Amino acid sequence: MESGTGYGTGEYPSDLSLVSSNAERTFAVWSEADPINGGPDKRIMVRRFEATGVVDGEALVLTPFTPGIAGVVAQSDGQGGLLLSWYQSGAFEVAHVLADGTVAAGPFAVAGFLGGAVAPSHDGGFIVFRAESVGIVSTWYLANGGLDPSEPQNPRLVHPRDTSGAPDLYPVAARSDGDGGAFLVWGEGGLPFHTKAKMRHVFSTGALAVGTPPRPSRLAFSLAPNHARSELTVDLSLATDGPASIELLDVSGRRLLAHAINVGPSARAERLQLPAGITSGIYFARVTQGPDVRVRRFAVIL
């Protein structure tokens, strides 16, 4: 990456996006044409602004002048940084800029022109959705662009392609569900006008749910320590007087432990002994109370 003077105050291009990463900082993202050679080549620029409006350092040149840059989408990574995606010469590109303005990952290509979308996940990581021959698939990445350790060998299938001659699938947009998962919207039909638009909720475990966002709930929990060794404390805030349960799952979704709770709506801590024979790796804790489900990821290091 290189630094450029970029924009401070004054005129910005029509494709300018502003993303508030937190109460202290806003990112400006835009593409600009080559002022010297002209032509269709563009480059993607990023600049940080403090809450007072003061420009924070020089603009970051995220890409060199390149033909075919289009469809730049910017959103918060949930950790004070920025997730960006765009199309470049027929490929779907992704980059992750940290809160301090440094580039943690990318740009790197993750899909062909059939489309892609990206959403923030846990701990600065992100989920990439893309269209492949089998349908729309998802892959979890760490903040630095490496594959999440919980990823299976083959990408998770979000929505299969109809092999009977149905139109192509195009991921259109993805947004965080606030709990490590994402809502994905895709189109079916030819570009640029989709004949249908559909949505699916992908939980942080990779499990799928269809429909609209879940209703508000007071059910919440946190885990400590994370990384765990022999035991795990689950700090709970239950939503109702009804019974609840805690389950520990491995990355394949296999249940390793189930623990029942029968208390009123209040905050409390449950201390769980990890199952004998558990190995180092990534696991999930799932708390269920009636129709409400919350899932959090944790690591075991022995």
Secondary structure as UniProt FT lines:
FT   STRAND          2..4
FT   TURN            14..15
FT   STRAND          17..22
FT   TURN            23..24
FT   STRAND          25..33
FT   TURN            35..37
FT   STRAND          42..50
FT   TURN            51..52
FT   STRAND          55..61
FT   TURN            67..68
FT   STRAND          69..76
FT   STRAND          82..88
FT   TURN            89..90
FT   STRAND          91..97
FT   TURN            99..100
FT   STRAND          103..111
FT   TURN            113..114
FT   STRAND          116..120
FT   HELIX           122..124
FT   STRAND          126..132
FT   TURN            133..134
FT   STRAND          135..141
FT   TURN            143..144
FT   TURN            149..150
FT   STRAND          156..160
FT   TURN            163..165
FT   STRAND          169..176
FT   STRAND          182..188
FT   STRAND          196..202
FT   TURN            204..205
FT   STRAND          208..210
FT   STRAND          220..224
FT   STRAND          231..237
FT   STRAND          244..249
FT   TURN            251..252
FT   STRAND          255..261
FT   STRAND          267..273
FT   TURN            276..277
FT   STRAND          281..289
FT   TURN            290..291
FT   STRAND          292..300
//
